[in-house]
Amino acid sequence: MKLCETDRQEGASGRHRLDEEALLAALAATTSPEVMKRLLTDILTPAEYATLCRRWSILRQLHEGRTQRAVAADLHASLCNVTRGARILRDSTSAAAQLLGDEPAP
């Protein structure tokens, strides 16, 4: 598992590892989309939240079978970001691929 950016910058101190674990536990404990949205919009800037939503949209559209170029055009995203999403979905151990596999068809 990758460490948070601050862990790499500050020598992976124990405090930052605990912060990461606490964040992951808080996210995992969130069971409602409404509460998750409030949490994410509390801790992320509007631009960070929009980027996260866009990345999920890329993954969803690719999972639905759209071509990389069509997804890039639809979302005004770089082909590089869309290709990264396709690589994630090809990895059977990817949590994103597994979550999308469990989602009902739109």
N, C-alpha and C positions, 0 to 999 in steps of 0.2 A: 504494500500500500504506500502511496506517495505521501510525504509529509506536507503539511501546510507550508506555504511560501515562507512564513516567518520562522518556521523551524529550520529551514535550510539556511536562512540568513543569519540566524542567531545560534547556530551550532546545535540545533535540535535539543534545546534545553527542556528539562522535565516539565516546566510550567507550560510551555507551548504545546507539548504533547498532550498534557491534560486538557488544555483549551480545545484542541482538536477533538479529543475523545468526548468532551462535554458537548461540543457542537454537533458531532455525529449522533450522539445519544438524543439530543433535543430534536434533531431532524427526524430520527427514526421513531421517536415517541409521538410525533405529530400524525394524527389519524384523519384529520379533516382538511380538505383542500382549502377551505376558507382560512383556517388557522395557519396552514403552511404558507399561504399567500401573505398573510399579515406578518409572519415571522420573516419571510424572505424580503419583503419590502421594508421591514424594520432594519435589517442588517445590511442590505445591499443598496447601492445608489440606484436611481431609476435607470441609468444606462446599463449597470451590471445586471439588473433584473431583466431588462429588455434583451440583453445578449443571451442570458440563460434561456429565456423563452424562445428566442430565435433558434438556438442550438437544439432545443427539444423539438421545435417545428421541423427542423432539418431531418432529425432522426425519424420522426413520425412519418414524414412524407416519403423518405427513402424506404422505410418499413412497409409502407403502402404500395411500393413498387414503382414509384415515379423515378424517372431518370435523374442523374446528378445534375445535368444541365437544366432540366425543367425545374428542379427544386431551386437551383441557384437563381434562375431567372424569376421565379415566382416570389422568392423571399429577398431578392436583391442582395444575395449573399455571395461571397467569393467562392469560386469553384474549389479552392483549397480547403475552406471550411466544410463544404459539402463532401469532398473526398474524405476528409477526416471522419465525418459522420458515417460514411459508407464503410470505412475501415473498422470503425467501432462495431457496426452491426454485423460484420463478417466474423467477428471474434465471438465464438460461442460462449466464452466465459465472461463476456461483457455484461455488467449489471443492466446497462441501458437496453441491450438486445433482449435480455431475459425479461425485463419489465414490459417492453413493447410486445413481446411474444405472448404475455399474459393479458394484454389489453383486448377488450372486445373490438371488433372491426367497427370503424366509424360509420 
